[in-house]
């Protein structure tokens, strides 16, 4: 029997469809839209399939153009923009019914050495001391089985100070979230990187809604992801605990900007994400 984690691996492992074209299936076929993190992760997988194995993915910049339809597969076309002495650049267009839903530029780098610096990881409770999001949703009786982004059995998500989605109140726009897959993954580095892209789309807009105690589905408020950036700084495994620390940078003009940092459990900073979301009054 296929588990949800098996399905996630399958969804992020695209089917080739000719030269530099790939087909992706949907993680939540009964949901109301394609999860943005799925498109980000699948774009990483598509680009990685066209790059020499000795080069590692280190950055992604993407724009969300249209809401994806979960009833349709997603087509990924890769443009090999450049293969230089040290870097490879790729442009990926995700489309449905001939129209783009996401465009993404990615860069891959040959192994290099230089100086090292990073901020310290904040001190937070261990993940073992916290309930996960699935457990909290089951206890509250509000599990949405058609769209389980943070509450499915494929992922284990534990928020240090959980959000009250039903009755939010204004609070400091900072979140600390432990994340990993719900089981072991194959050793393929590109798969762990694609999973990190998948995870990186969660909670960034939440941070921007927090200062005013807003809900995603609040009447009169339109909320959607606009653009997303992800940088990978070092090696990691997505099936081992990663701490994602997030905070809102700015909210205004009908948009919100948030930043997130990913740390391994031993304190290495391995990723940085930023996202701008639409948050406008209708």
N, C-alpha and C positions, 0 to 999 in steps of 0.2 A: 504494500500500500504506500502511495506517495505521501510523504510528509510535507508540511508547508516549507521546511527548509530545502527539501529536494526540489520543490517547485521554484523557490527563489533561485537556486543554482541553475535550473533549467531556463528560467526567464532571462538570467544574465548571461547565458551561453547561447549566443545567437546562431541562427542557421544561415550559412552562406547561400547567396542567391546570385551567382555570377561574380565577376571581378569587382571587388570593393563595394559590394552591396550585401546587406544582411537583413534578416527578418527576425523581429522580436515578438514574443508572445506577451500577454499581460498577466501580471501577478494577481490582480483582483478583478476577474472578469464580470463580477456582479456589482462592482462599485459604480459610482456616479461619474468618474473621470479617471484617466490614467494618472497615477501618482508621479509627480515630477521627479522624485528620486529614482524611479524606475527608468525614466528616459535618460537621466544623467548617467546612471550605471550602465545602461545598454550602449550609450554613445561611447563610453570608455572602452567597453568590450569590443565594439566595432573598430575603433581606431587602433587599439592594441593589436588586433589581428593583422594589421597591415604594416607593423613596425618590427624591425629586427629585435629578436629576443634579448639582445644585450643592452637595449635602451629602456629605461624605466620611465613610466608616466610621472610627471611632476606638476602639471597644471592644467586646469580646465576652465574655460569661460563660456557661459551659455546664456542664451535668451529663450525664454518660453514665449511662443508666438500664438499658439491656439490650444484650447483644451482638447486633450486626447480622448478618443472614443475607445472604451474597453472592449467593445464588440469587434473591433478591427485590429489586425496585427499592425505593428509599426515597422516601417521600412527605413533602414539606415544606409545612406549613401556616403561613402568616405572619399574625400579629395586629398590626395597626397600632395600637400602644398609645398613641402620641401624636405629633403633629406640632406643635411649638412654634415660636416665632419664630426660634430658633437651633438647636434640637436635634430630631431625630426618633428615637423609640424603637420597636423592633420586638421581638416575641417569636416565635420559630420553634420548632415542634415537628416533629421528624423521627420518622416512624413506619413500621412494617412490620406487616402483618396486623392493623391497627387498634390496635396497642400502641406507645407512644412508646419510642424507643431513645435519643433525645437531646432535651433542651430547652435553648434558648439565647436569651439576651437580648442585643440589640445596640443601639448608639447611633451616630448619624450627626450631624455638626455642620456648620453653615454656616461659611464662611471667617472666621477671627478672628485678632487679633493680640494679643501679650502679651510678657512677658519670656521670655528663653531661657536654659536651663542644661542641661548633660548631662555625665556623667563621660566621661573620655577612653577611647577604644577601647584594649584591651590590645594590646601588640606581639606578633605571632605570625608564623610563617613564611607566605610567600605560598601561595595555593592551587596555583599552578603547580609548586611544589616538593614537593607531596604526592600520593600515589596516591589514587584515589577508591575508594569502597566496593565498587563493582562489580568493579574490577580486583583488589582484595584477595580478594573472594569467589571469583572465577574462579581465581585462583592457588591458593587454599586448597581448591578443589573442593567448596565448601559453598554454592553459590548456590541459593537456594530460588526457583525460577521461578514458583511459584504465589503468592508474597507478597513481591514485590520493592519494599519501601517505600523503602529507602535504596540499593538495588543495581540498580534498573532503569535503562534508558536515558532515561527521562523526566527524571530528576534527576541532578545531578552533586554528590555529597556527599564531602567530604574532611575527615577528622578529624585534628587536629594530633597527638594521641597515641591511635592506634586502640585500640579495646577488643578484648580476646581473649574472644569470646563462648563459645568452647568450653571454655576453662580460665581463667575469671576469677580474679583474686586481689585482695584488698583494696587500695584505693588512694584517694588524695584524691578526693572527689566533685566534680571539676571537669572540664568538657569544653569544647573550643573546636573548632567545626565550621564549615567553609566550605560554603555551600549556594547553589545556583542551579538553574534548569531546564537540561535538556540541550540546549536550542536556544532560538531567539527566540520570544517571545510577542507576540500582538497588543497594541496600545497601551492597551486598555481598563483603566482603573485598578482597577475592581472585580475583574477577573481576577487581577491581580497581588496584590491583597489576599487573595483566596480562596486563591491559591497559598501565600501566607505563612501563612495559617491551617492549610493542609495540612501545611506544613513544621514548624509550631510544635509538633505533637504528637510529633515524633521526638526521642528522647534524654532527655526530661525524667525519665521513670521510670528510665532507665539511670543517671542521676546518683545516684538514691536507692539503687540496687542496688550501687553501687561501694564504699561504705565497708566492706561485709562480703563483697565478692567473690561476690555472688549472681548466678544465672542466671534469666532469665525463666521457663524451663521446668524449674526445679529441683524435684525431687520433694518434696512436702510444703509447697510455697510457692505461694500463690495471688496472681497479679499481674494488675491491671487498672487502667485509668484511671478515676478517680472524677469529678473536675471540672477545668475548664480555664478560664483567663482569658487574653485577648490584648488588648493596647493598641497602637494604631498612632500614632506620634508625628509622622510626616512622610512625604513622598513617596519612592518607591523603585521599582525594577524588580526583579521576581523572576527575570528572566533575566540579571541581572548579579550578581556575587559579593556575598553577604551573610555576615558572620561572626556565628554564633550562639554566645555564651558562656553556659555553663550551670553551675549548681552546686546541690547539695542544700542546702536550708535546715534541714530537720529530718526525722528518721526515728524513728517510735515509734508505739505503739498500733495496730500493724498497718497503718500508713499512712506515706507519704513525701511530702514537699513539696519541689518544686524550682522554681528561677527561671531564666529565660533572657533574654538581651538580644541584639537584632539590630542590627548595625552595617553600614552601607554600606562599601565599600572605602576611601572617603575619610574614614571615621571618624564619620559621622553616626549617632546612635542613632535608629533608625526604628521599633523595636518592642520590647515587653517581654511575656514570657509567663510564666505560673505554672501549675503543675499539681499536683494531689494524686492520688496513686496508691494503690491497695490493694496491700499487701505483707504478707499475714498468713500465719502457719503454719496449715495445715489441721488 
